[in-house]
Amino acid sequence: MADNSDKNGLMYMLAGFGLGAIVGAVAGVLFAPQAGEETRDQLSEKLKDVKDKTETWVAERKKKVEMKEVADKLGLG
């Protein structure tokens, strides 16, 4: 029982570090000494990158799930 609690605590801690890194990166971009247009362009580019990576990741996961379903139906899984 304590082992499960330890794993949950570690997951929350890692999630907190990840969220902190994201917030820190955004704050660094927003408070950097540059023109507003440059900041907007930079944020827009970063968001496009994240969107593209997320779409690729989702497509890969969907393909794996579909392949697993087919394998299960054929009795290969």
PDB file with SEQRES, HELIX, SHEET and CRYST1 records, atoms N, CA, C and O in Angstrom:
SEQRES   1 A   77  MET ALA ASP ASN SER ASP LYS ASN GLY LEU MET TYR MET          
SEQRES   2 A   77  LEU ALA GLY PHE GLY LEU GLY ALA ILE VAL GLY ALA VAL          
SEQRES   3 A   77  ALA GLY VAL LEU PHE ALA PRO GLN ALA GLY GLU GLU THR          
SEQRES   4 A   77  ARG ASP GLN LEU SER GLU LYS LEU LYS ASP VAL LYS ASP          
SEQRES   5 A   77  LYS THR GLU THR TRP VAL ALA GLU ARG LYS LYS LYS VAL          
SEQRES   6 A   77  GLU MET LYS GLU VAL ALA ASP LYS LEU GLY LEU GLY              
HELIX    1 AA1 ALA A    2  LEU A   30  1                                  29    
HELIX    2 AA2 GLY A   36  LEU A   74  1                                  39    
CRYST1    1.000    1.000    1.000  90.00  90.00  90.00 P 1           1          
ATOM      1  N   MET A   1       0.823  -1.186   0.000  1.00  0.00           N  
ATOM      2  CA  MET A   1       0.000   0.000   0.000  1.00  0.00           C  
ATOM      3  C   MET A   1       0.870   1.253   0.000  1.00  0.00           C  
ATOM      4  O   MET A   1       0.572   2.216  -0.707  1.00  0.00           O  
ATOM      5  N   ALA A   2       1.926   1.247   0.776  1.00  0.00           N  
ATOM      6  CA  ALA A   2       2.824   2.392   0.831  1.00  0.00           C  
ATOM      7  C   ALA A   2       3.561   2.552  -0.498  1.00  0.00           C  
ATOM      8  O   ALA A   2       3.891   3.668  -0.899  1.00  0.00           O  
ATOM      9  N   ASP A   3       3.816   1.441  -1.175  1.00  0.00           N  
ATOM     10  CA  ASP A   3       4.502   1.490  -2.464  1.00  0.00           C  
ATOM     11  C   ASP A   3       3.685   2.271  -3.488  1.00  0.00           C  
ATOM     12  O   ASP A   3       4.240   3.063  -4.250  1.00  0.00           O  
ATOM     13  N   ASN A   4       2.380   2.054  -3.511  1.00  0.00           N  
ATOM     14  CA  ASN A   4       1.490   2.764  -4.425  1.00  0.00           C  
ATOM     15  C   ASN A   4       1.493   4.256  -4.108  1.00  0.00           C  
ATOM     16  O   ASN A   4       1.506   5.086  -5.016  1.00  0.00           O  
ATOM     17  N   SER A   5       1.480   4.593  -2.834  1.00  0.00           N  
ATOM     18  CA  SER A   5       1.514   5.989  -2.404  1.00  0.00           C  
ATOM     19  C   SER A   5       2.828   6.653  -2.823  1.00  0.00           C  
ATOM     20  O   SER A   5       2.834   7.811  -3.239  1.00  0.00           O  
ATOM     21  N   ASP A   6       3.932   5.923  -2.715  1.00  0.00           N  
ATOM     22  CA  ASP A   6       5.230   6.454  -3.110  1.00  0.00           C  
ATOM     23  C   ASP A   6       5.270   6.731  -4.607  1.00  0.00           C  
ATOM     24  O   ASP A   6       5.820   7.747  -5.034  1.00  0.00           O  
ATOM     25  N   LYS A   7       4.690   5.833  -5.413  1.00  0.00           N  
ATOM     26  CA  LYS A   7       4.656   6.024  -6.864  1.00  0.00           C  
ATOM     27  C   LYS A   7       3.816   7.235  -7.225  1.00  0.00           C  
ATOM     28  O   LYS A   7       4.193   8.010  -8.103  1.00  0.00           O  
ATOM     29  N   ASN A   8       2.672   7.409  -6.553  1.00  0.00           N  
ATOM     30  CA  ASN A   8       1.827   8.571  -6.815  1.00  0.00           C  
ATOM     31  C   ASN A   8       2.549   9.863  -6.451  1.00  0.00           C  
ATOM     32  O   ASN A   8       2.474  10.853  -7.178  1.00  0.00           O  
ATOM     33  N   GLY A   9       3.244   9.845  -5.326  1.00  0.00           N  
ATOM     34  CA  GLY A   9       3.992  11.027  -4.907  1.00  0.00           C  
ATOM     35  C   GLY A   9       5.074  11.384  -5.910  1.00  0.00           C  
ATOM     36  O   GLY A   9       5.288  12.562  -6.197  1.00  0.00           O  
ATOM     37  N   LEU A  10       5.759  10.381  -6.446  1.00  0.00           N  
ATOM     38  CA  LEU A  10       6.800  10.623  -7.440  1.00  0.00           C  
ATOM     39  C   LEU A  10       6.196  11.194  -8.711  1.00  0.00           C  
ATOM     40  O   LEU A  10       6.760  12.108  -9.312  1.00  0.00           O  
ATOM     41  N   MET A  11       5.052  10.660  -9.125  1.00  0.00           N  
ATOM     42  CA  MET A  11       4.398  11.156 -10.340  1.00  0.00           C  
ATOM     43  C   MET A  11       3.992  12.614 -10.168  1.00  0.00           C  
ATOM     44  O   MET A  11       4.184  13.425 -11.074  1.00  0.00           O  
ATOM     45  N   TYR A  12       3.429  12.951  -9.005  1.00  0.00           N  
ATOM     46  CA  TYR A  12       3.041  14.343  -8.753  1.00  0.00           C  
ATOM     47  C   TYR A  12       4.257  15.262  -8.726  1.00  0.00           C  
ATOM     48  O   TYR A  12       4.205  16.391  -9.214  1.00  0.00           O  
ATOM     49  N   MET A  13       5.343  14.770  -8.154  1.00  0.00           N  
ATOM     50  CA  MET A  13       6.556  15.579  -8.098  1.00  0.00           C  
ATOM     51  C   MET A  13       7.097  15.825  -9.508  1.00  0.00           C  
ATOM     52  O   MET A  13       7.471  16.950  -9.838  1.00  0.00           O  
ATOM     53  N   LEU A  14       7.140  14.781 -10.342  1.00  0.00           N  
ATOM     54  CA  LEU A  14       7.616  14.940 -11.713  1.00  0.00           C  
ATOM     55  C   LEU A  14       6.696  15.856 -12.516  1.00  0.00           C  
ATOM     56  O   LEU A  14       7.167  16.669 -13.311  1.00  0.00           O  
ATOM     57  N   ALA A  15       5.398  15.727 -12.314  1.00  0.00           N  
ATOM     58  CA  ALA A  15       4.445  16.601 -12.992  1.00  0.00           C  
ATOM     59  C   ALA A  15       4.666  18.049 -12.555  1.00  0.00           C  
ATOM     60  O   ALA A  15       4.581  18.966 -13.372  1.00  0.00           O  
ATOM     61  N   GLY A  16       4.945  18.248 -11.293  1.00  0.00           N  
ATOM     62  CA  GLY A  16       5.219  19.594 -10.786  1.00  0.00           C  
ATOM     63  C   GLY A  16       6.476  20.193 -11.398  1.00  0.00           C  
ATOM     64  O   GLY A  16       6.503  21.371 -11.754  1.00  0.00           O  
ATOM     65  N   PHE A  17       7.517  19.377 -11.517  1.00  0.00           N  
ATOM     66  CA  PHE A  17       8.744  19.859 -12.159  1.00  0.00           C  
ATOM     67  C   PHE A  17       8.486  20.219 -13.611  1.00  0.00           C  
ATOM     68  O   PHE A  17       8.968  21.243 -14.095  1.00  0.00           O  
ATOM     69  N   GLY A  18       7.726  19.382 -14.311  1.00  0.00           N  
ATOM     70  CA  GLY A  18       7.413  19.647 -15.713  1.00  0.00           C  
ATOM     71  C   GLY A  18       6.617  20.927 -15.869  1.00  0.00           C  
ATOM     72  O   GLY A  18       6.921  21.754 -16.729  1.00  0.00           O  
ATOM     73  N   LEU A  19       5.596  21.092 -15.039  1.00  0.00           N  
ATOM     74  CA  LEU A  19       4.782  22.304 -15.088  1.00  0.00           C  
ATOM     75  C   LEU A  19       5.629  23.526 -14.744  1.00  0.00           C  
ATOM     76  O   LEU A  19       5.487  24.576 -15.371  1.00  0.00           O  
ATOM     77  N   GLY A  20       6.489  23.397 -13.771  1.00  0.00           N  
ATOM     78  CA  GLY A  20       7.371  24.509 -13.404  1.00  0.00           C  
ATOM     79  C   GLY A  20       8.302  24.893 -14.534  1.00  0.00           C  
ATOM     80  O   GLY A  20       8.563  26.076 -14.750  1.00  0.00           O  
ATOM     81  N   ALA A  21       8.809  23.899 -15.261  1.00  0.00           N  
ATOM     82  CA  ALA A  21       9.695  24.179 -16.387  1.00  0.00           C  
ATOM     83  C   ALA A  21       8.946  24.924 -17.483  1.00  0.00           C  
ATOM     84  O   ALA A  21       9.481  25.854 -18.087  1.00  0.00           O  
ATOM     85  N   ILE A  22       7.703  24.514 -17.739  1.00  0.00           N  
ATOM     86  CA  ILE A  22       6.904  25.185 -18.765  1.00  0.00           C  
ATOM     87  C   ILE A  22       6.608  26.622 -18.357  1.00  0.00           C  
ATOM     88  O   ILE A  22       6.768  27.545 -19.157  1.00  0.00           O  
ATOM     89  N   VAL A  23       6.178  26.810 -17.122  1.00  0.00           N  
ATOM     90  CA  VAL A  23       5.876  28.159 -16.637  1.00  0.00           C  
ATOM     91  C   VAL A  23       7.130  29.025 -16.677  1.00  0.00           C  
ATOM     92  O   VAL A  23       7.063  30.192 -17.065  1.00  0.00           O  
ATOM     93  N   GLY A  24       8.259  28.474 -16.286  1.00  0.00           N  
ATOM     94  CA  GLY A  24       9.510  29.235 -16.321  1.00  0.00           C  
ATOM     95  C   GLY A  24       9.908  29.630 -17.728  1.00  0.00           C  
ATOM     96  O   GLY A  24      10.370  30.749 -17.949  1.00  0.00           O  
ATOM     97  N   ALA A  25       9.734  28.729 -18.681  1.00  0.00           N  
ATOM     98  CA  ALA A  25      10.075  29.040 -20.070  1.00  0.00           C  
ATOM     99  C   ALA A  25       9.174  30.138 -20.615  1.00  0.00           C  
ATOM    100  O   ALA A  25       9.643  31.057 -21.287  1.00  0.00           O  
ATOM    101  N   VAL A  26       7.887  30.045 -20.326  1.00  0.00           N  
ATOM    102  CA  VAL A  26       6.952  31.076 -20.792  1.00  0.00           C  
ATOM    103  C   VAL A  26       7.280  32.422 -20.147  1.00  0.00           C  
ATOM    104  O   VAL A  26       7.283  33.453 -20.819  1.00  0.00           O  
ATOM    105  N   ALA A  27       7.554  32.407 -18.854  1.00  0.00           N  
ATOM    106  CA  ALA A  27       7.897  33.649 -18.163  1.00  0.00           C  
ATOM    107  C   ALA A  27       9.180  34.255 -18.737  1.00  0.00           C  
ATOM    108  O   ALA A  27       9.279  35.470 -18.905  1.00  0.00           O  
ATOM    109  N   GLY A  28      10.151  33.408 -19.033  1.00  0.00           N  
ATOM    110  CA  GLY A  28      11.396  33.907 -19.620  1.00  0.00           C  
ATOM    111  C   GLY A  28      11.171  34.569 -20.962  1.00  0.00           C  
ATOM    112  O   GLY A  28      11.778  35.598 -21.259  1.00  0.00           O  
ATOM    113  N   VAL A  29      10.303  33.988 -21.775  1.00  0.00           N  
ATOM    114  CA  VAL A  29      10.005  34.572 -23.084  1.00  0.00           C  
ATOM    115  C   VAL A  29       9.240  35.880 -22.915  1.00  0.00           C  
ATOM    116  O   VAL A  29       9.530  36.867 -23.593  1.00  0.00           O  
ATOM    117  N   LEU A  30       8.266  35.885 -22.012  1.00  0.00           N  
ATOM    118  CA  LEU A  30       7.434  37.078 -21.841  1.00  0.00           C  
ATOM    119  C   LEU A  30       8.199  38.261 -21.250  1.00  0.00           C  
ATOM    120  O   LEU A  30       7.906  39.412 -21.573  1.00  0.00           O  
ATOM    121  N   PHE A  31       9.167  37.987 -20.397  1.00  0.00           N  
ATOM    122  CA  PHE A  31       9.897  39.068 -19.740  1.00  0.00           C  
ATOM    123  C   PHE A  31      11.238  39.383 -20.398  1.00  0.00           C  
ATOM    124  O   PHE A  31      11.998  40.210 -19.895  1.00  0.00           O  
ATOM    125  N   ALA A  32      11.526  38.737 -21.503  1.00  0.00           N  
ATOM    126  CA  ALA A  32      12.781  39.015 -22.217  1.00  0.00           C  
ATOM    127  C   ALA A  32      12.710  40.411 -22.827  1.00  0.00           C  
ATOM    128  O   ALA A  32      11.648  40.844 -23.274  1.00  0.00           O  
ATOM    129  N   PRO A  33      13.835  41.109 -22.845  1.00  0.00           N  
ATOM    130  CA  PRO A  33      13.845  42.472 -23.390  1.00  0.00           C  
ATOM    131  C   PRO A  33      13.832  42.464 -24.921  1.00  0.00           C  
ATOM    132  O   PRO A  33      14.876  42.559 -25.566  1.00  0.00           O  
ATOM    133  N   GLN A  34      12.635  42.348 -25.483  1.00  0.00           N  
ATOM    134  CA  GLN A  34      12.488  42.393 -26.931  1.00  0.00           C  
ATOM    135  C   GLN A  34      11.129  42.996 -27.267  1.00  0.00           C  
ATOM    136  O   GLN A  34      10.277  43.153 -26.393  1.00  0.00           O  
ATOM    137  N   ALA A  35      10.938  43.326 -28.510  1.00  0.00           N  
ATOM    138  CA  ALA A  35       9.691  43.941 -28.942  1.00  0.00           C  
ATOM    139  C   ALA A  35       8.532  42.961 -28.786  1.00  0.00           C  
ATOM    140  O   ALA A  35       8.717  41.745 -28.839  1.00  0.00           O  
ATOM    141  N   GLY A  36       7.339  43.511 -28.594  1.00  0.00           N  
ATOM    142  CA  GLY A  36       6.148  42.684 -28.433  1.00  0.00           C  
ATOM    143  C   GLY A  36       5.896  41.791 -29.633  1.00  0.00           C  
ATOM    144  O   GLY A  36       5.495  40.638 -29.476  1.00  0.00           O  
ATOM    145  N   GLU A  37       6.126  42.308 -30.820  1.00  0.00           N  
ATOM    146  CA  GLU A  37       5.901  41.512 -32.022  1.00  0.00           C  
ATOM    147  C   GLU A  37       6.853  40.319 -32.071  1.00  0.00           C  
ATOM    148  O   GLU A  37       6.456  39.218 -32.453  1.00  0.00           O  
ATOM    149  N   GLU A  38       8.104  40.539 -31.684  1.00  0.00           N  
ATOM    150  CA  GLU A  38       9.072  39.437 -31.648  1.00  0.00           C  
ATOM    151  C   GLU A  38       8.637  38.372 -30.644  1.00  0.00           C  
ATOM    152  O   GLU A  38       8.749  37.176 -30.913  1.00  0.00           O  
ATOM    153  N   THR A  39       8.144  38.808 -29.492  1.00  0.00           N  
ATOM    154  CA  THR A  39       7.691  37.874 -28.468  1.00  0.00           C  
ATOM    155  C   THR A  39       6.502  37.067 -28.975  1.00  0.00           C  
ATOM    156  O   THR A  39       6.453  35.851 -28.791  1.00  0.00           O  
ATOM    157  N   ARG A  40       5.545  37.736 -29.612  1.00  0.00           N  
ATOM    158  CA  ARG A  40       4.381  37.032 -30.154  1.00  0.00           C  
ATOM    159  C   ARG A  40       4.801  36.032 -31.218  1.00  0.00           C  
ATOM    160  O   ARG A  40       4.304  34.907 -31.252  1.00  0.00           O  
ATOM    161  N   ASP A  41       5.716  36.443 -32.085  1.00  0.00           N  
ATOM    162  CA  ASP A  41       6.202  35.528 -33.122  1.00  0.00           C  
ATOM    163  C   ASP A  41       6.891  34.310 -32.509  1.00  0.00           C  
ATOM    164  O   ASP A  41       6.691  33.180 -32.955  1.00  0.00           O  
ATOM    165  N   GLN A  42       7.693  34.554 -31.493  1.00  0.00           N  
ATOM    166  CA  GLN A  42       8.416  33.470 -30.829  1.00  0.00           C  
ATOM    167  C   GLN A  42       7.436  32.509 -30.147  1.00  0.00           C  
ATOM    168  O   GLN A  42       7.583  31.292 -30.266  1.00  0.00           O  
ATOM    169  N   LEU A  43       6.447  33.040 -29.441  1.00  0.00           N  
ATOM    170  CA  LEU A  43       5.450  32.196 -28.785  1.00  0.00           C  
ATOM    171  C   LEU A  43       4.631  31.418 -29.820  1.00  0.00           C  
ATOM    172  O   LEU A  43       4.329  30.239 -29.632  1.00  0.00           O  
ATOM    173  N   SER A  44       4.283  32.088 -30.900  1.00  0.00           N  
ATOM    174  CA  SER A  44       3.514  31.429 -31.960  1.00  0.00           C  
ATOM    175  C   SER A  44       4.289  30.260 -32.541  1.00  0.00           C  
ATOM    176  O   SER A  44       3.727  29.189 -32.771  1.00  0.00           O  
ATOM    177  N   GLU A  45       5.568  30.463 -32.777  1.00  0.00           N  
ATOM    178  CA  GLU A  45       6.408  29.394 -33.328  1.00  0.00           C  
ATOM    179  C   GLU A  45       6.517  28.222 -32.357  1.00  0.00           C  
ATOM    180  O   GLU A  45       6.433  27.063 -32.764  1.00  0.00           O  
ATOM    181  N   LYS A  46       6.702  28.524 -31.081  1.00  0.00           N  
ATOM    182  CA  LYS A  46       6.796  27.459 -30.078  1.00  0.00           C  
ATOM    183  C   LYS A  46       5.484  26.679 -29.995  1.00  0.00           C  
ATOM    184  O   LYS A  46       5.500  25.452 -29.893  1.00  0.00           O  
ATOM    185  N   LEU A  47       4.356  27.376 -30.039  1.00  0.00           N  
ATOM    186  CA  LEU A  47       3.059  26.705 -29.975  1.00  0.00           C  
ATOM    187  C   LEU A  47       2.834  25.823 -31.205  1.00  0.00           C  
ATOM    188  O   LEU A  47       2.261  24.739 -31.093  1.00  0.00           O  
ATOM    189  N   LYS A  48       3.281  26.281 -32.371  1.00  0.00           N  
ATOM    190  CA  LYS A  48       3.182  25.456 -33.578  1.00  0.00           C  
ATOM    191  C   LYS A  48       3.998  24.184 -33.420  1.00  0.00           C  
ATOM    192  O   LYS A  48       3.548  23.101 -33.795  1.00  0.00           O  
ATOM    193  N   ASP A  49       5.203  24.316 -32.864  1.00  0.00           N  
ATOM    194  CA  ASP A  49       6.059  23.142 -32.646  1.00  0.00           C  
ATOM    195  C   ASP A  49       5.390  22.143 -31.703  1.00  0.00           C  
ATOM    196  O   ASP A  49       5.367  20.942 -31.973  1.00  0.00           O  
ATOM    197  N   VAL A  50       4.844  22.652 -30.594  1.00  0.00           N  
ATOM    198  CA  VAL A  50       4.183  21.781 -29.626  1.00  0.00           C  
ATOM    199  C   VAL A  50       2.971  21.115 -30.270  1.00  0.00           C  
ATOM    200  O   VAL A  50       2.737  19.924 -30.065  1.00  0.00           O  
ATOM    201  N   LYS A  51       2.200  21.873 -31.044  1.00  0.00           N  
ATOM    202  CA  LYS A  51       1.021  21.319 -31.714  1.00  0.00           C  
ATOM    203  C   LYS A  51       1.424  20.210 -32.681  1.00  0.00           C  
ATOM    204  O   LYS A  51       0.810  19.144 -32.699  1.00  0.00           O  
ATOM    205  N   ASP A  52       2.448  20.461 -33.480  1.00  0.00           N  
ATOM    206  CA  ASP A  52       2.909  19.457 -34.444  1.00  0.00           C  
ATOM    207  C   ASP A  52       3.389  18.190 -33.736  1.00  0.00           C  
ATOM    208  O   ASP A  52       3.052  17.080 -34.148  1.00  0.00           O  
ATOM    209  N   LYS A  53       4.163  18.354 -32.686  1.00  0.00           N  
ATOM    210  CA  LYS A  53       4.673  17.200 -31.943  1.00  0.00           C  
ATOM    211  C   LYS A  53       3.524  16.422 -31.303  1.00  0.00           C  
ATOM    212  O   LYS A  53       3.535  15.191 -31.287  1.00  0.00           O  
ATOM    213  N   THR A  54       2.536  17.143 -30.777  1.00  0.00           N  
ATOM    214  CA  THR A  54       1.390  16.489 -30.156  1.00  0.00           C  
ATOM    215  C   THR A  54       0.585  15.714 -31.188  1.00  0.00           C  
ATOM    216  O   THR A  54       0.181  14.578 -30.937  1.00  0.00           O  
ATOM    217  N   GLU A  55       0.350  16.323 -32.348  1.00  0.00           N  
ATOM    218  CA  GLU A  55      -0.398  15.632 -33.399  1.00  0.00           C  
ATOM    219  C   GLU A  55       0.338  14.385 -33.871  1.00  0.00           C  
ATOM    220  O   GLU A  55      -0.288  13.355 -34.123  1.00  0.00           O  
ATOM    221  N   THR A  56       1.648  14.467 -33.993  1.00  0.00           N  
ATOM    222  CA  THR A  56       2.440  13.306 -34.399  1.00  0.00           C  
ATOM    223  C   THR A  56       2.347  12.215 -33.348  1.00  0.00           C  
ATOM    224  O   THR A  56       2.157  11.045 -33.682  1.00  0.00           O  
ATOM    225  N   TRP A  57       2.479  12.584 -32.088  1.00  0.00           N  
ATOM    226  CA  TRP A  57       2.404  11.615 -30.996  1.00  0.00           C  
ATOM    227  C   TRP A  57       1.044  10.929 -30.967  1.00  0.00           C  
ATOM    228  O   TRP A  57       0.964   9.710 -30.815  1.00  0.00           O  
ATOM    229  N   VAL A  58      -0.033  11.711 -31.113  1.00  0.00           N  
ATOM    230  CA  VAL A  58      -1.387  11.141 -31.093  1.00  0.00           C  
ATOM    231  C   VAL A  58      -1.568  10.186 -32.271  1.00  0.00           C  
ATOM    232  O   VAL A  58      -2.123   9.100 -32.104  1.00  0.00           O  
ATOM    233  N   ALA A  59      -1.107  10.577 -33.453  1.00  0.00           N  
ATOM    234  CA  ALA A  59      -1.235   9.714 -34.631  1.00  0.00           C  
ATOM    235  C   ALA A  59      -0.483   8.400 -34.432  1.00  0.00           C  
ATOM    236  O   ALA A  59      -0.984   7.338 -34.802  1.00  0.00           O  
ATOM    237  N   GLU A  60       0.708   8.465 -33.855  1.00  0.00           N  
ATOM    238  CA  GLU A  60       1.476   7.247 -33.589  1.00  0.00           C  
ATOM    239  C   GLU A  60       0.753   6.334 -32.610  1.00  0.00           C  
ATOM    240  O   GLU A  60       0.709   5.119 -32.800  1.00  0.00           O  
ATOM    241  N   ARG A  61       0.185   6.926 -31.558  1.00  0.00           N  
ATOM    242  CA  ARG A  61      -0.529   6.124 -30.552  1.00  0.00           C  
ATOM    243  C   ARG A  61      -1.781   5.493 -31.165  1.00  0.00           C  
ATOM    244  O   ARG A  61      -2.092   4.338 -30.876  1.00  0.00           O  
ATOM    245  N   LYS A  62      -2.498   6.238 -32.003  1.00  0.00           N  
ATOM    246  CA  LYS A  62      -3.690   5.683 -32.655  1.00  0.00           C  
ATOM    247  C   LYS A  62      -3.312   4.499 -33.531  1.00  0.00           C  
ATOM    248  O   LYS A  62      -3.998   3.477 -33.542  1.00  0.00           O  
ATOM    249  N   LYS A  63      -2.217   4.646 -34.262  1.00  0.00           N  
ATOM    250  CA  LYS A  63      -1.782   3.567 -35.140  1.00  0.00           C  
ATOM    251  C   LYS A  63      -1.421   2.325 -34.332  1.00  0.00           C  
ATOM    252  O   LYS A  63      -1.766   1.209 -34.720  1.00  0.00           O  
ATOM    253  N   LYS A  64      -0.730   2.513 -33.211  1.00  0.00           N  
ATOM    254  CA  LYS A  64      -0.364   1.374 -32.364  1.00  0.00           C  
ATOM    255  C   LYS A  64      -1.607   0.683 -31.809  1.00  0.00           C  
ATOM    256  O   LYS A  64      -1.671  -0.545 -31.765  1.00  0.00           O  
ATOM    257  N   VAL A  65      -2.594   1.476 -31.385  1.00  0.00           N  
ATOM    258  CA  VAL A  65      -3.833   0.900 -30.848  1.00  0.00           C  
ATOM    259  C   VAL A  65      -4.558   0.124 -31.939  1.00  0.00           C  
ATOM    260  O   VAL A  65      -5.049  -0.979 -31.695  1.00  0.00           O  
ATOM    261  N   GLU A  66      -4.630   0.694 -33.146  1.00  0.00           N  
ATOM    262  CA  GLU A  66      -5.291   0.008 -34.257  1.00  0.00           C  
ATOM    263  C   GLU A  66      -4.571  -1.295 -34.596  1.00  0.00           C  
ATOM    264  O   GLU A  66      -5.215  -2.316 -34.842  1.00  0.00           O  
ATOM    265  N   MET A  67      -3.247  -1.263 -34.609  1.00  0.00           N  
ATOM    266  CA  MET A  67      -2.482  -2.465 -34.911  1.00  0.00           C  
ATOM    267  C   MET A  67      -2.709  -3.533 -33.835  1.00  0.00           C  
ATOM    268  O   MET A  67      -2.812  -4.721 -34.141  1.00  0.00           O  
ATOM    269  N   LYS A  68      -2.783  -3.100 -32.584  1.00  0.00           N  
ATOM    270  CA  LYS A  68      -3.033  -4.039 -31.479  1.00  0.00           C  
ATOM    271  C   LYS A  68      -4.411  -4.661 -31.617  1.00  0.00           C  
ATOM    272  O   LYS A  68      -4.574  -5.861 -31.397  1.00  0.00           O  
ATOM    273  N   GLU A  69      -5.410  -3.856 -31.980  1.00  0.00           N  
ATOM    274  CA  GLU A  69      -6.768  -4.378 -32.145  1.00  0.00           C  
ATOM    275  C   GLU A  69      -6.822  -5.410 -33.265  1.00  0.00           C  
ATOM    276  O   GLU A  69      -7.464  -6.451 -33.125  1.00  0.00           O  
ATOM    277  N   VAL A  70      -6.146  -5.122 -34.376  1.00  0.00           N  
ATOM    278  CA  VAL A  70      -6.110  -6.066 -35.492  1.00  0.00           C  
ATOM    279  C   VAL A  70      -5.406  -7.353 -35.065  1.00  0.00           C  
ATOM    280  O   VAL A  70      -5.874  -8.449 -35.371  1.00  0.00           O  
ATOM    281  N   ALA A  71      -4.302  -7.223 -34.372  1.00  0.00           N  
ATOM    282  CA  ALA A  71      -3.558  -8.400 -33.914  1.00  0.00           C  
ATOM    283  C   ALA A  71      -4.413  -9.232 -32.961  1.00  0.00           C  
ATOM    284  O   ALA A  71      -4.387 -10.461 -33.016  1.00  0.00           O  
ATOM    285  N   ASP A  72      -5.170  -8.567 -32.089  1.00  0.00           N  
ATOM    286  CA  ASP A  72      -6.033  -9.280 -31.153  1.00  0.00           C  
ATOM    287  C   ASP A  72      -7.144 -10.022 -31.910  1.00  0.00           C  
ATOM    288  O   ASP A  72      -7.480 -11.156 -31.567  1.00  0.00           O  
ATOM    289  N   LYS A  73      -7.703  -9.389 -32.924  1.00  0.00           N  
ATOM    290  CA  LYS A  73      -8.770 -10.026 -33.695  1.00  0.00           C  
ATOM    291  C   LYS A  73      -8.251 -11.252 -34.462  1.00  0.00           C  
ATOM    292  O   LYS A  73      -8.959 -12.240 -34.653  1.00  0.00           O  
ATOM    293  N   LEU A  74      -6.995 -11.147 -34.889  1.00  0.00           N  
ATOM    294  CA  LEU A  74      -6.393 -12.274 -35.622  1.00  0.00           C  
ATOM    295  C   LEU A  74      -5.821 -13.330 -34.680  1.00  0.00           C  
ATOM    296  O   LEU A  74      -5.368 -14.384 -35.127  1.00  0.00           O  
ATOM    297  N   GLY A  75      -5.842 -13.056 -33.404  1.00  0.00           N  
ATOM    298  CA  GLY A  75      -5.304 -14.006 -32.432  1.00  0.00           C  
ATOM    299  C   GLY A  75      -3.803 -13.968 -32.329  1.00  0.00           C  
ATOM    300  O   GLY A  75      -3.183 -14.924 -31.861  1.00  0.00           O  
ATOM    301  N   LEU A  76      -3.210 -12.873 -32.760  1.00  0.00           N  
ATOM    302  CA  LEU A  76      -1.744 -12.749 -32.721  1.00  0.00           C  
ATOM    303  C   LEU A  76      -1.255 -12.017 -31.473  1.00  0.00           C  
ATOM    304  O   LEU A  76      -0.069 -12.078 -31.151  1.00  0.00           O  
ATOM    305  N   GLY A  77      -2.134 -11.340 -30.782  1.00  0.00           N  
ATOM    306  CA  GLY A  77      -1.723 -10.494 -29.675  1.00  0.00           C  
ATOM    307  C   GLY A  77      -1.731 -11.100 -28.374  1.00  0.00           C  
ATOM    308  O   GLY A  77      -1.396 -10.447 -27.386  1.00  0.00           O  
TER     309      GLY A  77                                                      
END                                                                             
